[in-house]
Amino acid sequence: LGYKCKEENTSFDPLMIESKKAATVVLMLRSPEEDILAKACEAIYKFALKGEENKTTLLELGAVEPLTKLLTHEDKIVRRNATMIFGILASNNDVKKLLRELDVMNSVIAQLAPEEEVVIHEFASLCLANMSAEYTSKVQIFEHGGLEPLIRLLSSPDPDVKKNSMECIYNLVQDFQCRTTLQELNAIPPILDLLKSEYPVIQLLALKTLGVITNDKESRTMLRDNQGLDHLIKILETKELNDLHIEALAVIANCLEDMDTMVQIQQTGGLKKLLSFAENSTIPDIQKNAAKAITKAAYDPENRKLFHEQEVEKCLVALLGSENDGTKIAASQAISAMCENSGSKDFFNNQGIPQLIQLLKSDNEEVREAAALALANLTTCNPANANAAAEADGIDPLINVLSSKRDGAIANAATVLTNMAMQEPLRLNIQNHDIMHAIISPLRSANTVVQSKAALAVAATACDVEARTELRNSGGLEPLVELLRSKNDEVRKHASWAVMVCAGDELTANELCRLGALDILEEVNLSGTRKNKFSEAAYNKLLNNNLSLKYSQTGYLSSSNIINDGFYDYGRKNPGTKLLPLKELCLQEPSDLRAVLLINSKSDVKNSYHFSAGFGSPIEDKSEPASGRNTVLSKSATKEKGWRKSRGKKEEEKVKEEEEVMAVPKFVGEGSSDKEWCPPSDPDFSMYVYEVTKSILSITNIKEQIEVLAKYVAEKMGGKITKEKIPDFSWELHISELKFQLKSNVIPIGYVKKGIFYHRALLFKALADRIGIGCSLVRGEYGRAWNEVMLQNESRKGVLGGLPAPEVYVVDLMFHPGGLMKLRSREADLYRFL
């Protein structure tokens, strides 16, 4: 067929090259004659132009490999036609794969040499543009030095060559190494020249390429030095080029990240033009990208300052009113970035916050998230803006956002509510909108940011008993306690903070302990990496609401830890063990374990036997307050007391027998399931409270009050004891008899008539707390315990023109009752440790 055409001096008709005849033409590629090769390539080119199916056919017929050899043929026409074929074939993925395997990149790049024809440049660059769409080919092009000739061809007179070269460069610069080389080759000027092209496709490719390379600071500098911003602003000012505006904005957005560029564009009036363009454009994508440009630039503080001077806030508020959701989102994000500027934050107080509140009601979750983020930034450390958000009726929509499907929206809404709750009137308003129920779902979220923000919201809003009760009744404490186990530091910190706040009342603190908060916090605080100040504070707060556990665990109660009825001294708790509740301890049989000392001044009908047999109950007429200051002895008390003293010996013995029988505490509800269990009553301790209240409160000198109380305690516990007589005091036998008599390990403190250090120290603390004497209770080793009080040194008053710092004293309840020993003095150390 080839020879026939040659003899008749005719070319191949495209119709002759059908699929059936393609094999014959492919065989002609092996001809040694240049004319036949040229005409065969021409025919294959026309065949390949018809579509993808023909390209596949040529591949299957094995045309690609012989064609690659023609790329370096000596004959220019053969070489040109072969190059044209590859320009077309390279759009086929399978052909591309084979070309990579055949390693023809060097041959194709060679066709870009300046001496080659324009048509060869066109199709060689087209081949590279097609190949460069895949990463492996990009690497090959770069490694074979393809970037430099491609940049040179940007100045070609042929628009197709420019377009193909620009497209290939755009694909290549997605790789950082190529971008770096592009800077070295000074590619910015020829790319900027293409912005003046009359062909939109070339302009668009140039802008896209600039959009990629200006992510690097060096390229931005080169663009600025080559007056690239002027070109970009002119494009924005030209309405006819509106199809290029979005890409031009993307390049400007990158350039505005540099302070020098920002100053230049502001000084030349370009910034004002940009903002005006963004505000007045009717194309949503342009408005959106303008807002994005502002957002990127606003991360720099100096840029924010310049934006504020140009009143960028007005532009952004206007964009919030767009009907396009994408524009609303971008504008909200720009406001979020501008919030770092205090002037901008103040501007949005009157304009911006109401619009953002409205966006919280959008059906678009992304819009709600962006609006919530802007509000979170606006209200952080800004009470005025938090108040403005509330005045714009923002509380209800914010709480609704807590049930959003987007974690970001939930976290941001929780942050705004937290910021609002810093002001008490707003906090009360938030509580009235059922915040405690709404926050439970975020607390259960799997997202750590949401968990953290939700816990912080609880800490900010659960500041009163009503709110904590609502949270407790809604089941919010359980997920909060679980967050204490979190491996995330921020979550654990905020959860600890929330627990610390919730532990402000006894009921909630007890529920938190029941849920395991105390055990978890104890474990956390043992870890050097997991503990934090809030976990330690939360732990102490919970302990302060469970003084029995605190004293058992830490061996210390401060003067602010007021012992109330129901407190019990179990002794030192072993690490890793749980302190049993009082009820369980009371129901246990007596054992060899240390006696549990109970403080309880309350009495009940069944357990008021001591009062009926002797003294009137101090709580018969009125429930006794925690301090014990207002306790009043019943009118019959004096008569009863006198009557008891005047009784004969037989009557005393009879009463004693009756008291011994009645001495075993009865539990309310024993034998009846209808009544609640109550701890054993302690009539003697109730009497102690009454007596010290009556006799000591009238004393005005605090030092004298302490001394009198110390002597009173010692008297009730067996009196003064010398160190030598302690072994003969037989207090252990006395305690054992009480256990047997009460059939329990729990002994009310008033029953103890022979007590040593730890019995007396507990009784002193319990009575001191009732009458307002500040003292601490400290557990030592080997049965030691003592009380510490703070007193002014009277002898030093006025020495330095003011009151000296108070000094700490240890109260002697054993050897010289009422004696006060300076802490860390030799006698105090002997009392505490020896």
Secondary structure as GFF3:
##gff-version 3
##sequence-region A 1 834
A	DSSP	alpha_helix	2	7	.	.	.	ID=ss1
A	DSSP	three_ten_helix	14	16	.	.	.	ID=ss2
A	DSSP	alpha_helix	19	28	.	.	.	ID=ss3
A	DSSP	alpha_helix	34	49	.	.	.	ID=ss4
A	DSSP	alpha_helix	52	60	.	.	.	ID=ss5
A	DSSP	alpha_helix	64	70	.	.	.	ID=ss6
A	DSSP	alpha_helix	76	89	.	.	.	ID=ss7
A	DSSP	alpha_helix	93	102	.	.	.	ID=ss8
A	DSSP	alpha_helix	105	110	.	.	.	ID=ss9
A	DSSP	alpha_helix	118	131	.	.	.	ID=ss10
A	DSSP	alpha_helix	135	143	.	.	.	ID=ss11
A	DSSP	alpha_helix	147	153	.	.	.	ID=ss12
A	DSSP	alpha_helix	159	172	.	.	.	ID=ss13
A	DSSP	alpha_helix	176	184	.	.	.	ID=ss14
A	DSSP	alpha_helix	188	193	.	.	.	ID=ss15
A	DSSP	three_ten_helix	194	196	.	.	.	ID=ss16
A	DSSP	alpha_helix	200	213	.	.	.	ID=ss17
A	DSSP	alpha_helix	217	225	.	.	.	ID=ss18
A	DSSP	alpha_helix	228	237	.	.	.	ID=ss19
A	DSSP	three_ten_helix	239	244	.	.	.	ID=ss20
A	DSSP	alpha_helix	245	255	.	.	.	ID=ss21
A	DSSP	alpha_helix	259	267	.	.	.	ID=ss22
A	DSSP	alpha_helix	270	280	.	.	.	ID=ss23
A	DSSP	alpha_helix	284	297	.	.	.	ID=ss24
A	DSSP	alpha_helix	301	309	.	.	.	ID=ss25
A	DSSP	alpha_helix	312	320	.	.	.	ID=ss26
A	DSSP	alpha_helix	325	338	.	.	.	ID=ss27
A	DSSP	alpha_helix	342	350	.	.	.	ID=ss28
A	DSSP	alpha_helix	353	359	.	.	.	ID=ss29
A	DSSP	alpha_helix	365	379	.	.	.	ID=ss30
A	DSSP	alpha_helix	383	391	.	.	.	ID=ss31
A	DSSP	alpha_helix	395	401	.	.	.	ID=ss32
A	DSSP	alpha_helix	407	420	.	.	.	ID=ss33
A	DSSP	alpha_helix	424	431	.	.	.	ID=ss34
A	DSSP	alpha_helix	435	438	.	.	.	ID=ss35
A	DSSP	alpha_helix	440	443	.	.	.	ID=ss36
A	DSSP	alpha_helix	448	461	.	.	.	ID=ss37
A	DSSP	alpha_helix	465	473	.	.	.	ID=ss38
A	DSSP	alpha_helix	477	483	.	.	.	ID=ss39
A	DSSP	alpha_helix	489	502	.	.	.	ID=ss40
A	DSSP	alpha_helix	506	514	.	.	.	ID=ss41
A	DSSP	alpha_helix	517	525	.	.	.	ID=ss42
A	DSSP	alpha_helix	533	544	.	.	.	ID=ss43
A	DSSP	alpha_helix	547	554	.	.	.	ID=ss44
A	DSSP	beta_strand	556	557	.	.	.	ID=ss45
A	DSSP	beta_strand	568	569	.	.	.	ID=ss46
A	DSSP	alpha_helix	582	587	.	.	.	ID=ss47
A	DSSP	beta_strand	596	598	.	.	.	ID=ss48
A	DSSP	alpha_helix	609	613	.	.	.	ID=ss49
A	DSSP	alpha_helix	637	645	.	.	.	ID=ss50
A	DSSP	alpha_helix	649	662	.	.	.	ID=ss51
A	DSSP	alpha_helix	683	696	.	.	.	ID=ss52
A	DSSP	alpha_helix	702	716	.	.	.	ID=ss53
A	DSSP	three_ten_helix	723	728	.	.	.	ID=ss54
A	DSSP	alpha_helix	731	742	.	.	.	ID=ss55
A	DSSP	beta_strand	746	748	.	.	.	ID=ss56
A	DSSP	three_ten_helix	749	751	.	.	.	ID=ss57
A	DSSP	alpha_helix	757	771	.	.	.	ID=ss58
A	DSSP	beta_strand	776	779	.	.	.	ID=ss59
A	DSSP	beta_strand	785	791	.	.	.	ID=ss60
A	DSSP	three_ten_helix	794	796	.	.	.	ID=ss61
A	DSSP	beta_strand	807	811	.	.	.	ID=ss62
A	DSSP	beta_strand	820	822	.	.	.	ID=ss63
A	DSSP	alpha_helix	826	833	.	.	.	ID=ss64
###
